[in-house]
Amino acid sequence: MIDYRIRPVENYTDKIGELVSMLEHARQVTLSEISSFDQSELDYLPSQHANSIGSLLFHIASIEFVHQVISFEKRDLTLEEIKKWGMALSLGSKARQEITGYSLNYYLDTLSEVRGKTLALLKSKDDTWLFEEHNWDNGVPYNNYYVWFHVMEDEMNHRGQIRALKRQLGNR
């Protein structure tokens, strides 16, 4: 059952617990949207420029992974990480060709694995960490709170795309 309350979560500091509550709510809603999809629905492409539901799910996981690296490790992706996650990050024609044929469990496992690491890493931080400021390569400042807000924002944006694709599939 989806919890519609934002509140601190046990074993996290107050603000991080609230963030975890929001991340988990966003994920529960996403999972409820896709819970009964089969492979053909996950691979559905309504046009040559669209992204499939499966590729959007892999993108959601990849964005979270990248933001783990940015906020917890303070580094860019390695070549090996780019090889694994890069296509899902950028989506596009190559992703349309290669992110296909995977079962719902594949996407669920990927999302779960990445989220599990996020939750473990967040347990090691306190609320002051959320407000630590850094600068992007172009000099624009950001803090860790924004990084994790963006992870949530990105998932919700792509969940909207998933809902539109569901309507185009004509079911649900």
Protein Blocks (a to p, Z undefined) as FASTA:
>chain_A
ZZfbdcddehiafklmmmmmmmmmmmmmmmmmmmmccfklmmpcfbfkbccfklmmmmmm
mmmmmmmmmmmnopaddfklmmmmmmmmngpjllmmmmghiafklmmmmmmmmmmmmmmm
mmmpcfklmmpccddfkopacdfklmmmmmmmmmmmmmmmmmmmmmmnopZZ
